[in-house]
Amino acid sequence: MIHVTVYRDNNQIKSFELSGHAESGPYGYDLVCAGVSAVSFGAVNAVSELTGIDLDIEQGANGGYLCATIPDSIAPAVMEKVQLLLKGMIVSLETIERDYNQFITIQSK
């Protein structure tokens, strides 16, 4: 199962962490894993490309782990854009969870 944890402070996303494997299909054909990977890496790339902010990224060597943290000192206008992009990621992940909740779970802390 893929576990997604979104860490917030004062209702702002500070970081998110994905861990585990969906195992919803054979290797290379796991649609849940592919969807979660595309959404999460797409969001990280969008933040970098559209805001110029490089998130602090930690990845597992063999996949199955991604942690992205927003740096502390960001101008408020840029932070709004980062928040919007990451909220879009969460909406997409929640859409996957709605149909495949036996393979992905999302929580906020």
C-alpha positions in Angstrom: 0.0 0.0 0.0 1.1 3.6 -0.7 0.9 5.8 2.3 0.7 9.6 1.7 1.3 12.0 4.6 0.8 15.7 4.1 2.4 17.8 6.8 0.8 21.2 7.5 1.4 24.1 9.7 -1.3 26.8 10.1 -3.2 25.1 7.3 -0.2 25.5 4.9 1.5 22.5 3.3 5.0 22.2 4.6 6.0 18.9 3.2 4.6 15.6 1.9 5.8 12.0 2.1 4.9 9.0 0.0 6.0 5.5 1.1 5.3 2.0 0.1 4.2 0.2 -3.1 0.6 -0.2 -4.4 1.1 -3.7 -5.7 -2.1 -3.3 -7.7 -0.6 -5.2 -10.6 2.5 -6.9 -11.9 5.7 -4.8 -12.0 5.5 -2.5 -15.0 1.7 -2.7 -15.1 0.8 -1.2 -11.7 -1.6 1.6 -12.7 -2.0 2.9 -9.2 1.8 3.2 -8.7 2.2 4.8 -12.1 -0.6 7.3 -11.4 0.8 8.3 -8.0 4.3 8.6 -9.4 3.2 10.8 -12.3 1.1 13.1 -10.1 3.7 13.5 -7.4 6.7 13.9 -9.6 4.7 16.1 -11.9 3.8 18.4 -9.0 7.5 18.6 -7.8 8.6 19.4 -11.3 5.8 22.0 -11.7 6.8 23.8 -8.5 10.4 24.0 -9.7 9.6 25.1 -13.2 6.7 27.5 -12.5 8.0 29.1 -9.2 11.8 28.7 -9.4 11.7 27.0 -6.0 13.6 23.8 -5.5 11.9 21.6 -2.9 14.2 19.7 -0.6 13.8 16.1 -2.0 14.6 12.8 -0.4 14.1 9.6 -2.4 14.5 5.9 -1.7 17.2 4.2 -3.7 14.8 1.5 -5.1 11.7 3.6 -5.3 8.8 3.4 -2.9 9.8 6.6 -1.0 9.6 10.3 -1.8 9.7 13.2 0.7 9.5 16.8 -0.5 9.8 19.8 1.9 9.2 23.4 1.1 12.2 25.6 2.1 11.5 28.0 5.0 12.3 31.4 3.4 9.9 32.0 0.5 8.2 35.2 -0.5 4.5 35.1 0.3 3.4 35.5 -3.4 5.6 32.6 -4.4 4.4 30.5 -1.5 0.8 31.0 -2.7 1.8 29.5 -6.0 3.6 26.6 -4.4 0.6 25.9 -2.2 -1.8 25.9 -5.2 0.4 23.4 -7.1 0.7 21.1 -4.1 -3.0 21.3 -3.3 -3.7 20.3 -7.0 -1.4 17.3 -6.4 -3.4 16.3 -3.3 -6.7 16.6 -5.2 -5.3 14.3 -7.9 -4.1 11.8 -5.3 -7.4 11.9 -3.5 -9.1 11.1 -6.9 -6.9 8.0 -7.1 -7.6 7.1 -3.5 -11.4 7.4 -4.1 -11.3 4.6 -6.7 -8.3 2.5 -5.4 -8.4 3.0 -1.6 -7.2 -0.6 -1.1 -3.9 0.5 -2.6 -3.4 4.1 -1.4 -4.2 6.0 1.8 -3.8 9.8 2.5 -3.6 11.5 5.8 -2.7 15.0 7.0 -0.7 15.9 10.1 
